[in-house]
Amino acid sequence: MDGVVERLKFYATLVGDSLTRLHVLANPMVRLVFLRQIYFTAVMSLRLLSGVALVVGAVFVAQITNVLGADQSLFDLVEVVLARRIAPLAAALIVIGRSATAISTELALMRCSGEIEALRGMRIPVHDYLIVPRIAAVTLATMGCCFYSQLIAVIGGFAVSSLMLDVALADELHRFAENVSLGKLLLGVVKSLFFGFFIAAIACATGLGAVARATEVPRVPARAFLRSVVAVLAIDAVFLFATL
């Protein structure tokens, strides 16, 4: 129990410090870390994200279309289930699998090899240089990935639906756009920001909190992955109940 409390205190301190130190992104070296993390988390995952979102959207809409046909409920289900729930969760899991595990492993290796102590010895603020740019980058990248996943899933899903119903894809997308709630869409953006922020914070905290032993490093990415998944599911549940 004491270990859990200490971990939560460490997370809270890390989050609080990160929110108050965003101005360090003006530093060219910190900004370079930020841009590299954006590139790794968002740009390099586009191919995988596109494939997963396309398959998820196509399978989901094909099954619903097979049951409901061209009924209005089809568009409601695509918005509520696919666009608001499944697509963002798929994107978040990809970010966790690629970036959370990579960040936690990198920081654990730096801690194990003494690089973090070397940075402190050179009077380089470890938190400003290693943590703030990663948290900011993963937060923004996750928001972009979630939106992109929603877009591809919806387009791919209705492309399959239009073939099954012999209806123009443009007409399907137009009918869907008329049903979309802008307020719920903005709420989804806020949720994706929470996804990214907690994924990054957990990954950084898990990496920095690892014991400085070589045998500990292989366990770090699994911890970061599981903790991030639990956090994302909890956030999604909170937003689900908030919109009921």
N, C-alpha and C positions, 0 to 999 in steps of 0.2 A: 504493500500500500504506500509506504514511504517513497518507494522508487517511482510510482506513478505520479505522486504529488510533485516530486522534484522535476520529473519530466515535463509536467504541465506548467510548472513555474518557468522552466527553461524555454518552453515554447512561447509562453506569454511575453517573456523578456525579449526574445528574438523578434516576435511580431511587433511589439511596441517600438523597439529600436529601429526596425526597418521602416515603419511608417513615418518616423520623425527624421529619417536620414535620406530621404529621396533626393534632396538637393545635391548629393554627391555625384549624381548622374551627370552633372555638368563637367566633372573631371574627365578629360579625354581618355585616360586609361580605364576608368570605371565604365565609361560609356562604351568602350571597345568590348569589355566583358559582356555588357548588356546586349550589344548588337550581335555578338557571336552566339549568345544564348537564344536570342530571338530566331536567328538563322537555324540553329540546331533544332529548336523545339517546334517551330512553325513551318519554315520553308522546307527543311529536309524531310518532314513527315507528310507532305502534301500527297505524295503518290500513295502511300499506305492509307492515309485518311480518305482519299478519294475512293479507293477500292472498297474499303470497309463501308463507308457511307452509302455508296452506290448499291452494294449488295444488300445491306440492311434495309434501305428504302425500297428497293425492288421487291424483296421477299415480303416485307410487311404489307405494302400496298397491293401486291398480287394476291395475297391471302385474303385481305379485307375485300378487295374487288370481287373475288370469287364468291364471297358470301353475300355481300350487300349489293353488288352491281353498281349502278350509277346513282345510288341513293345519296341524299344529302349527308347522311351519317358518315359516309366515306371521308368527306372533307373535314368533318369535325374530329374524327379519329386520327386522321393524319396530323392535324394541328396539335391536338392534345397529347397523343401518345408518341407519334414519331418525331415531330418537330420539337416538342417541349421536353420530352423525356429520353427516348431511345437515342436519337442522334447526338445530343450533348453528352450523354453518358458514354457513348462509344468514343467520342473525341477525347473526353477526359481520361478514359482508360488507356488510350494510345499515348497521351501525354505522360501519364504515370509510368507506363511500360518503357518509354524511351527516355524521358527527361528526368523523372524523379529518381529512377534507379541510377542513371548516369551521374546526376549531381551528388547523390548521397555517396556513391562509390568514389567519385573524384575527391570529395572533401575528406572521406575516411582515409584514403591513400595519402593525402597531403598531411593529415594529422599523424598517421603512422610513420611517414618518412621524415617528419620534422620540418616540413615546408612551412606549416602555419607558425611554428615558433620562430623560424627564420624570418618570416614576414614581420612578426612582432619585433624581432631584433633589429630590423631595418626601419623601425618606426612607421610601418605601413599599417593603417587601421584594417584589421582583418575583416571586421564586420562590413565596413564600407566597400572594401575591394572584392570580397568573395560572396557576401550574402545579399546586400541590397540590390546589385544589378541582376542577380539571378532571380530573386523574388519578383522584381518589377518586370523582367523579361518574360518569365513563365506565366505571370498573371495576364499580361497583354496577349501573349501568344495563345494561351488557352482560350481566351475570349474569341480571338480570330478563328481558331480551330473549331470551336463549337459552332460558330455562325456558319463557317464553310461546310461543316458536316451537315448542318440542318439544310442548307441550300442544296447540296448534292443529293442528300437522301430524298428530299421532296421532289426534285426534278427527276431523279432516277426512278422513284416510285411511280410518279404520274406518267412517265414515259412508258412503263410497263402497263399501267392501267389504260392508257390511251390505245395501246395495241389490243388489249383484251376487249375493250368496249367499242373499238373502231371509232374513236373520238379524237379530234385534233388535240395535240399536247398543249397548244396555246390556250385552247378553251378550258382545259382542265386546270391549268395554272391560273387562268383569270378567275375562275370560280373559286379556287382556293384562296387567292389573294383577297377576294371580297369577304371571305369568312375570317381572315386573320385579325386578331385583336392586337392593336399596336401596344396597348398597355401590357398585355401578357408577353409580347415580344421584348419589350424593354425589361420586364422582370426576368426574362430568360438571359438577357445580357448581364444583368446584375448577378444572377446565379452563376454564370460562367466565370465571372470575375472572382467570385468566392471560390469556385473550383480551383482556379489557377493559383490564387493566393495561398490557399491551404496546402495544395500539392507542393508548391515551392517551399513553403515554410517547414513542412514536415520533412521534406527531402534534405534541406539544409540542416535542420536540427538533428536528424538521424545521423547524418554524416559527421557533423561536428561533435556529437555526443558519443560517438563510437570510442571504445577503448583502443588506445594506441598500440595494438598488437596486430601482426600480420594475419593471424588466424581469425581475427574479428572481421576483417574486411569483407570476406565472401558472404557474411551474414547480413551486412548492412543493406544491400539493395532489396533483399526479401522483406526486411522490416519496413523500409521506406515504401515499398509497393503495397504491402498489406495495410499499413496505417493510412496511406493516402486513399486507398479504395474505401476503407471504412469512413473516412472523413467525407469523401465525395458522396457516398450513399446517404450519410447523415444529412448533409447539406441539401441533397435532392429531396429527402423526406420532409425536411423543414419547409422548403418552398412548396412542396406538394400540399401539405396541410395548410399552409398560409393562403393558398389560392382556392381552397375548397369553399 
